Amino acid sequence: MSEPNTAGNAGPLQTDAKLEIQMLHDRVLVRIPQDDGERRSTGGIVIPATAQVARRLSWGNVLGVGNNVRNVKVGDRVLFNAEEQLEVEVQGTSYLVLRERDIHAVASERTEHGTGLYL
């Protein structure tokens, strides 16, 4: 026997349904790759993720964009300041939510306007 849910529908209460996340307005959902912890200098020296450096920008992969985002699309790699962004955890994985205006650069295969530098 099914209990009615609190919304007044006659169906059973669903608590484990998977919900799709849709970003709103000018928000961008980004995931920082796990291999961005330790770095190597050009001389081969390993620099741990905990090393104190000047404010460092991070690269991340765009997983979702809001309706008002104009210059970034899903799949782009973006450069931003991770220290000033909001972090959210979904099913054990951490993501960052930021505004499009907080993105400093986009690395993609589009060749409209670029710096001549490649990743």
C-alpha positions in Angstrom: 0.0 0.0 0.0 1.4 3.4 -1.0 1.3 6.4 1.2 0.4 9.7 -0.6 3.1 12.2 -0.7 2.9 15.7 0.8 2.3 17.5 -2.5 -1.2 16.0 -2.7 -0.5 13.6 -5.6 -1.6 10.0 -5.2 1.8 8.4 -5.9 4.4 7.2 -3.4 6.9 9.7 -2.0 10.2 9.5 -4.1 13.3 10.4 -2.2 16.0 8.8 -4.2 15.1 10.2 -7.7 18.0 11.7 -9.7 17.5 15.3 -10.6 19.2 17.1 -13.5 21.0 20.3 -12.6 20.2 23.3 -14.7 22.4 26.4 -14.2 20.6 29.7 -14.0 21.3 33.2 -15.3 25.1 33.8 -15.8 26.3 30.9 -13.7 28.8 28.3 -14.8 29.4 24.9 -13.3 33.1 23.9 -13.3 35.1 20.9 -12.2 38.8 21.1 -11.5 40.6 18.1 -12.8 42.0 15.9 -10.0 45.6 16.0 -11.4 45.9 19.7 -10.7 47.4 19.1 -7.3 51.1 18.7 -7.7 52.9 20.5 -10.5 56.4 20.1 -12.1 58.6 23.0 -12.9 60.3 23.2 -16.3 63.4 21.8 -14.5 61.5 18.7 -13.3 61.2 19.8 -9.6 57.9 18.6 -8.1 55.9 21.4 -6.5 53.3 20.1 -4.0 49.7 21.5 -4.0 50.3 22.9 -0.5 53.2 25.1 -1.6 52.7 28.8 -0.9 52.7 30.8 -4.1 51.2 34.1 -5.2 47.5 34.0 -5.9 47.2 31.3 -8.5 44.5 31.0 -11.1 43.1 27.5 -11.9 42.0 25.7 -15.0 38.7 23.8 -15.0 36.3 22.1 -17.3 32.8 23.6 -17.9 30.0 21.1 -17.2 27.0 23.4 -17.4 26.1 27.0 -18.2 23.1 29.2 -17.5 20.8 30.8 -20.1 22.6 34.2 -20.0 26.1 32.9 -20.5 27.4 34.1 -23.9 31.1 33.3 -24.3 31.5 30.0 -22.6 30.0 26.6 -23.6 29.9 23.1 -22.1 33.3 21.4 -22.7 35.4 24.5 -22.7 38.4 24.8 -20.4 38.4 28.0 -18.4 40.8 30.0 -16.3 39.5 31.5 -13.0 40.4 32.2 -9.4 39.2 29.2 -7.5 39.7 30.9 -4.1 36.8 33.3 -4.7 34.2 30.8 -5.9 31.5 28.8 -4.3 31.9 25.0 -3.9 29.1 22.5 -4.1 29.3 18.7 -3.6 27.0 16.5 -5.7 27.1 12.7 -5.1 30.6 12.9 -3.5 32.2 15.0 -6.3 33.1 18.7 -5.7 32.2 21.3 -8.3 32.6 25.1 -8.4 29.9 27.6 -9.3 31.0 30.9 -10.7 29.7 33.8 -12.7 30.7 34.2 -16.3 32.4 37.6 -15.5 34.8 35.8 -13.1 36.3 33.7 -15.9 39.6 35.2 -17.1 40.1 33.1 -20.3 38.7 30.2 -22.3 40.9 27.5 -23.9 39.0 25.8 -26.8 39.6 24.8 -30.4 37.7 27.9 -31.6 40.2 30.2 -33.4 38.2 33.4 -33.6 40.4 35.5 -31.2 43.3 34.1 -29.4 46.7 34.8 -27.8 48.7 32.4 -29.9 49.4 30.3 -26.8 48.3 26.7 -26.6 47.7 24.3 -23.7 
